[in-house]
Amino acid sequence: MTSEKAKIFFEKHFGEKSTEFITLAQSGSARVNFLAKNQNNSYIITYNENISENESFLYFSEVFSDLNLNTPKIFRISEDRKMYIQEYLGSKTLSEVIAEEGLSENVKSLVKQTLEKLFQLQTKTQDKIDFTKTFEYESYDELPVMHDLYYFKNFVADVLEIEYHKSTLLKEFKKIITLIENLEQKGLMIRDFQARNMMVNEKNEVSFIDYQSAMKGSLMYDVISFLFQAKANFPEDFKSEMLEFYVQQFDNKEIQTQLRSSIKPIQLMRFLQVLGAYGFRGLIQRKEHFIASIDKGIENITNFIKDWEEIKNYPELEKVIQQLSLDKTKLKIKEILK
């Protein structure tokens, strides 16, 4: 029924029949996307019951379009605000290109292009965003950071029956919240900035999609999300090179220093948040994409704490993370996924 409604909405807007209309596969979201074609072009129609989420996406899309950024134009919104027609930006995600080519010269070029366009988005939107129009949170401060930490605790540590001292761990969470809140520089943070949320067109141009959860936060957050995503599995030397490439786009030396100082704390948060998502979407909801990423997510956070001296300030969290790679934890995961 939703497909038929979307088809009618599309055909009514353009005043002609579609030549092709396909329901696209869903990932972690409740949104349903359709690929529609007519005689002239291809388009994406999105249907989403969550109107608040739609309003955030549509607001950011308008701001980004006004600034000529690499995001989809919106052509039509339904009266009930549950459906909209957006620009078609390519047949492949950057994630699919990486899966096909590995770290080819083309992929390296696309990664650089992504970081350049992220820098442009961050700098062009400074002081131009009304953060009261965001979807869930205005800023990556106490509440969303706490949510991410509990996401990890509830859907990984607790589900896998990891041992920890509750009050000690929660006190450490409070310290981590303070650490993250005090990081600089801040600006627009897309939040779920991953290769599967980027399209590559026939001209090899990268575009950003799925930014409805954007908020004010650390500029480094999206860089870390992108370079350290489990599925891309970029080599360590390449990630270090690209981190420095991103930082060097800023001319101000003080800003460069602040950005470098925020790398490790943001890595910690992103690894915990992503693993929490793998726990919820994979262990609880049994979604294949997330199940397949659990091992890599555990490997990422385990390797990270080996190289970060400041983890010693959070000994209970360190103990929890160390238990993730134990044989009994691996057996628990297999048991849950039977």
BALOMAR-706202 format. One line per field, with one value per residue (C-alpha): residue number from 1; chain; x, y, z. Coordinates in nm, 3 decimals. Each point is the difference from the previous one (the first is absolute). Last residue first. Example, Ala and Ser with C-alpha at 12.3 -4.5 7.8 and 13.67 -1.06 7.14 Angstrom:
REM BALOMAR-706202
seq <- 2_1
mol <- A_A
u <- 1.367_-0.137
v <- -0.106_-0.344
w <- 0.714_0.066
//
This chain:
REM BALOMAR-706202
seq <- 338_337_336_335_334_333_332_331_330_329_328_327_326_325_324_323_322_321_320_319_318_317_316_315_314_313_312_311_310_309_308_307_306_305_304_303_302_301_300_299_298_297_296_295_294_293_292_291_290_289_288_287_286_285_284_283_282_281_280_279_278_277_276_275_274_273_272_271_270_269_268_267_266_265_264_263_262_261_260_259_258_257_256_255_254_253_252_251_250_249_248_247_246_245_244_243_242_241_240_239_238_237_236_235_234_233_232_231_230_229_228_227_226_225_224_223_222_221_220_219_218_217_216_215_214_213_212_211_210_209_208_207_206_205_204_203_202_201_200_199_198_197_196_195_194_193_192_191_190_189_188_187_186_185_184_183_182_181_180_179_178_177_176_175_174_173_172_171_170_169_168_167_166_165_164_163_162_161_160_159_158_157_156_155_154_153_152_151_150_149_148_147_146_145_144_143_142_141_140_139_138_137_136_135_134_133_132_131_130_129_128_127_126_125_124_123_122_121_120_119_118_117_116_115_114_113_112_111_110_109_108_107_106_105_104_103_102_101_100_99_98_97_96_95_94_93_92_91_90_89_88_87_86_85_84_83_82_81_80_79_78_77_76_75_74_73_72_71_70_69_68_67_66_65_64_63_62_61_60_59_58_57_56_55_54_53_52_51_50_49_48_47_46_45_44_43_42_41_40_39_38_37_36_35_34_33_32_31_30_29_28_27_26_25_24_23_22_21_20_19_18_17_16_15_14_13_12_11_10_9_8_7_6_5_4_3_2_1
mol <- A_A_A_A_A_A_A_A_A_A_A_A_A_A_A_A_A_A_A_A_A_A_A_A_A_A_A_A_A_A_A_A_A_A_A_A_A_A_A_A_A_A_A_A_A_A_A_A_A_A_A_A_A_A_A_A_A_A_A_A_A_A_A_A_A_A_A_A_A_A_A_A_A_A_A_A_A_A_A_A_A_A_A_A_A_A_A_A_A_A_A_A_A_A_A_A_A_A_A_A_A_A_A_A_A_A_A_A_A_A_A_A_A_A_A_A_A_A_A_A_A_A_A_A_A_A_A_A_A_A_A_A_A_A_A_A_A_A_A_A_A_A_A_A_A_A_A_A_A_A_A_A_A_A_A_A_A_A_A_A_A_A_A_A_A_A_A_A_A_A_A_A_A_A_A_A_A_A_A_A_A_A_A_A_A_A_A_A_A_A_A_A_A_A_A_A_A_A_A_A_A_A_A_A_A_A_A_A_A_A_A_A_A_A_A_A_A_A_A_A_A_A_A_A_A_A_A_A_A_A_A_A_A_A_A_A_A_A_A_A_A_A_A_A_A_A_A_A_A_A_A_A_A_A_A_A_A_A_A_A_A_A_A_A_A_A_A_A_A_A_A_A_A_A_A_A_A_A_A_A_A_A_A_A_A_A_A_A_A_A_A_A_A_A_A_A_A_A_A_A_A_A_A_A_A_A_A_A_A_A_A_A_A_A_A_A_A_A_A_A_A_A_A_A_A_A_A_A_A_A_A_A_A_A_A_A_A_A
u <- 2.148_0.104_-0.012_0.211_0.256_0.034_0.034_0.272_0.196_-0.038_0.127_0.300_0.102_0.008_-0.273_0.152_0.268_-0.271_-0.166_0.332_0.089_-0.339_0.078_0.351_-0.108_0.297_0.223_-0.174_0.217_0.294_-0.181_0.181_-0.133_-0.341_-0.035_0.081_-0.293_-0.237_0.080_0.002_-0.343_-0.141_0.163_-0.166_-0.341_-0.001_-0.167_-0.281_-0.061_-0.048_-0.204_-0.269_-0.080_-0.207_0.155_0.353_0.041_-0.192_0.041_0.349_0.129_-0.140_0.177_0.318_-0.045_-0.048_0.303_0.226_-0.127_0.052_0.354_0.097_-0.136_0.226_0.299_-0.042_-0.086_0.360_0.071_-0.293_0.113_0.352_-0.130_-0.225_0.302_0.195_-0.266_0.012_-0.252_0.029_0.300_-0.232_-0.167_0.330_0.130_-0.295_0.047_0.363_-0.088_-0.283_0.233_0.266_-0.259_-0.135_-0.367_-0.250_-0.291_-0.247_0.117_-0.037_0.323_0.046_-0.364_-0.107_0.338_-0.044_-0.362_0.099_0.296_-0.220_-0.119_-0.369_-0.309_-0.266_-0.067_-0.245_-0.175_0.329_-0.090_0.171_0.341_0.122_0.328_0.088_0.147_-0.156_-0.235_-0.129_0.128_-0.247_0.084_-0.195_0.154_0.341_-0.078_-0.082_-0.273_0.048_-0.029_0.184_-0.035_0.251_0.235_0.379_0.060_-0.063_-0.149_-0.324_0.195_0.212_-0.296_-0.200_0.301_0.016_-0.373_0.050_0.276_-0.250_-0.237_0.271_0.079_-0.370_-0.056_0.306_0.057_-0.041_-0.105_-0.333_0.004_-0.334_0.123_0.334_-0.128_-0.355_-0.037_0.356_0.069_-0.330_0.061_0.316_-0.177_-0.295_0.237_0.168_-0.344_-0.108_0.319_0.107_-0.016_-0.227_-0.355_-0.116_-0.276_-0.097_0.172_-0.204_0.111_0.351_-0.068_0.299_0.179_0.262_0.252_-0.175_0.268_0.282_-0.148_-0.133_0.327_0.199_-0.234_0.053_0.377_-0.031_-0.218_0.235_0.290_-0.196_-0.099_0.366_0.107_-0.285_0.118_0.358_-0.132_-0.048_-0.249_-0.162_-0.339_-0.064_0.131_-0.235_-0.292_0.075_0.019_-0.362_-0.085_-0.275_0.051_-0.140_-0.374_-0.155_-0.282_-0.374_-0.169_-0.241_-0.131_-0.049_-0.384_-0.024_0.266_0.337_0.136_0.330_0.258_0.360_0.243_0.330_0.338_-0.018_-0.126_-0.050_-0.374_-0.015_0.160_-0.248_-0.299_0.128_0.059_-0.362_-0.132_0.200_-0.118_-0.361_0.015_0.125_-0.281_-0.250_0.087_-0.230_0.271_-0.034_0.289_-0.019_0.333_0.021_0.117_-0.027_-0.168_-0.247_-0.092_0.187_-0.074_0.228_-0.193_0.112_-0.171_0.103_-0.005_0.380_0.274_0.027_-0.299_0.021_-0.137_-0.358_0.007_-0.201_0.088_-0.140_-0.203_-0.316_-0.021_-0.113_0.328_-0.156_-0.294_0.233_0.209_-0.296_-0.173_0.317_0.046_-0.360_0.045_0.320_-0.164_-0.286
v <- -1.949_0.368_0.025_-0.316_0.117_0.333_-0.181_-0.225_0.307_0.142_-0.326_0.010_0.344_0.291_0.205_-0.046_0.260_0.258_-0.049_0.024_0.321_0.142_-0.078_0.148_0.338_0.230_-0.283_0.048_0.312_-0.193_-0.081_-0.263_-0.323_0.168_0.036_-0.362_-0.119_0.266_-0.095_-0.379_0.016_0.195_-0.243_-0.294_0.173_0.105_-0.307_0.018_0.361_-0.072_-0.311_0.167_-0.223_0.261_-0.074_-0.126_0.192_0.328_0.045_-0.141_0.147_0.336_-0.028_-0.086_0.317_0.210_-0.148_0.041_0.355_0.104_-0.138_0.141_0.338_-0.004_-0.101_0.261_0.304_0.106_-0.002_0.234_0.240_0.011_0.072_0.274_0.161_-0.022_0.188_-0.090_-0.285_-0.243_-0.148_-0.178_-0.201_-0.110_-0.088_-0.232_-0.136_-0.098_-0.160_-0.198_-0.110_-0.116_-0.197_-0.190_0.069_-0.262_0.147_-0.218_0.111_0.374_0.167_0.255_0.110_0.012_0.154_0.284_0.043_0.045_0.233_0.306_-0.051_0.072_0.189_-0.233_-0.222_-0.290_0.069_-0.033_-0.301_0.097_0.141_0.021_-0.122_0.074_-0.282_0.145_-0.302_0.078_-0.103_0.006_0.040_-0.142_-0.347_0.168_0.121_0.336_-0.097_0.308_0.285_0.229_0.370_0.205_-0.038_0.022_-0.085_-0.262_0.098_-0.198_-0.316_0.004_0.089_-0.294_-0.230_0.095_-0.076_-0.339_-0.075_0.054_-0.241_-0.266_0.031_-0.011_-0.320_-0.210_-0.209_-0.352_-0.043_-0.179_0.023_0.186_0.218_0.104_0.024_0.131_0.174_0.122_0.105_0.184_0.135_0.173_0.130_0.133_0.172_0.171_0.096_0.147_0.174_0.178_-0.072_0.298_0.071_-0.356_-0.216_0.149_0.337_0.314_0.171_-0.020_0.288_-0.037_0.284_0.091_-0.242_-0.173_0.083_-0.127_-0.339_-0.068_0.102_-0.219_-0.292_0.061_-0.017_-0.312_-0.171_0.098_-0.151_-0.325_0.000_0.038_-0.287_-0.209_0.070_-0.086_-0.331_-0.073_-0.281_0.010_-0.170_0.051_0.360_0.074_-0.153_0.215_0.309_-0.074_-0.090_0.099_0.374_0.327_-0.021_0.326_-0.017_-0.056_0.023_-0.197_0.025_0.378_-0.043_0.234_-0.195_0.162_0.068_0.062_-0.031_0.046_-0.264_0.089_0.113_0.360_0.296_0.217_0.041_-0.376_-0.068_0.223_-0.156_-0.355_0.078_0.104_-0.297_-0.248_0.160_0.009_-0.365_-0.109_0.193_-0.157_-0.358_-0.196_-0.005_-0.040_0.101_0.035_-0.007_0.128_-0.103_0.212_0.105_-0.265_-0.095_-0.192_-0.074_-0.156_-0.047_0.053_-0.121_0.158_-0.224_0.018_-0.257_-0.106_-0.016_-0.146_0.220_-0.023_0.037_0.214_0.006_0.185_0.229_0.146_0.374_0.319_0.044_0.055_-0.234_-0.280_0.025_0.014_-0.289_-0.211_0.087_-0.101_-0.330_-0.078_0.081_-0.241
w <- 1.750_0.019_0.379_0.046_-0.256_0.185_0.334_-0.145_-0.110_0.351_0.157_-0.234_0.124_-0.248_0.167_0.346_-0.070_-0.073_0.337_0.186_-0.185_0.097_0.364_-0.029_-0.145_0.064_-0.126_-0.336_-0.017_-0.145_-0.323_-0.206_0.156_0.045_-0.379_-0.077_0.213_-0.142_-0.361_0.058_0.166_-0.295_-0.243_0.174_0.005_-0.368_-0.153_0.257_-0.103_-0.371_0.083_0.211_0.299_0.191_0.341_-0.070_-0.327_0.009_0.377_0.039_-0.325_0.109_0.337_-0.188_-0.202_0.314_0.177_-0.304_-0.056_0.359_0.025_-0.339_0.110_0.308_-0.220_-0.275_0.215_0.062_-0.376_-0.055_0.272_-0.143_-0.352_0.140_0.167_-0.325_-0.200_-0.370_0.024_-0.291_0.181_0.245_-0.281_-0.157_0.349_0.058_-0.352_0.064_0.333_-0.162_-0.281_0.248_0.198_-0.302_-0.091_0.116_-0.197_0.195_0.343_-0.050_0.113_-0.280_-0.023_0.362_0.095_-0.251_0.107_0.366_-0.070_-0.040_0.358_0.043_-0.108_-0.140_-0.301_0.039_-0.333_-0.190_-0.213_-0.330_-0.095_-0.360_-0.150_-0.363_-0.210_-0.319_-0.018_0.349_0.345_0.289_0.367_0.294_-0.038_0.031_0.351_0.158_0.244_0.221_-0.251_0.244_-0.076_0.196_0.292_0.032_0.290_0.267_0.336_-0.032_-0.085_0.317_0.222_-0.143_0.052_0.369_0.042_-0.171_0.251_0.283_-0.181_-0.017_0.371_0.095_-0.197_0.081_-0.313_-0.136_-0.364_-0.041_-0.382_0.003_0.286_-0.151_-0.359_-0.024_0.336_0.064_-0.360_-0.034_0.350_-0.123_-0.309_0.204_0.243_-0.295_-0.135_0.335_0.116_-0.319_-0.371_-0.069_-0.114_0.060_-0.152_-0.337_-0.034_-0.062_0.324_-0.147_-0.238_-0.227_-0.182_0.262_-0.158_-0.292_-0.258_0.225_0.084_-0.350_-0.163_0.242_-0.075_-0.370_0.041_0.218_-0.262_-0.284_0.192_0.048_-0.369_-0.105_0.226_-0.145_-0.356_0.092_0.127_0.372_-0.053_-0.343_0.028_0.373_-0.022_-0.293_0.191_0.305_-0.223_-0.085_-0.356_-0.245_0.020_0.133_-0.072_0.119_0.249_-0.001_0.339_0.215_0.356_0.005_-0.001_-0.301_-0.189_-0.063_-0.350_-0.175_0.281_-0.113_0.119_0.169_-0.136_0.124_-0.202_0.314_-0.070_-0.062_0.340_0.184_-0.178_0.056_0.369_0.042_-0.200_0.208_0.326_-0.116_-0.105_0.342_0.168_-0.245_0.094_-0.234_-0.268_-0.375_-0.226_-0.377_-0.180_-0.357_-0.348_-0.314_-0.322_-0.114_0.356_0.268_0.363_0.261_0.323_0.357_0.319_0.330_0.310_0.011_0.056_-0.364_-0.237_-0.352_-0.278_-0.131_-0.379_-0.245_-0.372_-0.302_0.225_-0.149_-0.059_0.169_0.186_0.343_-0.064_-0.110_0.318_0.240_-0.185_0.026_0.368_0.076_-0.189_0.188_0.334_-0.086
//
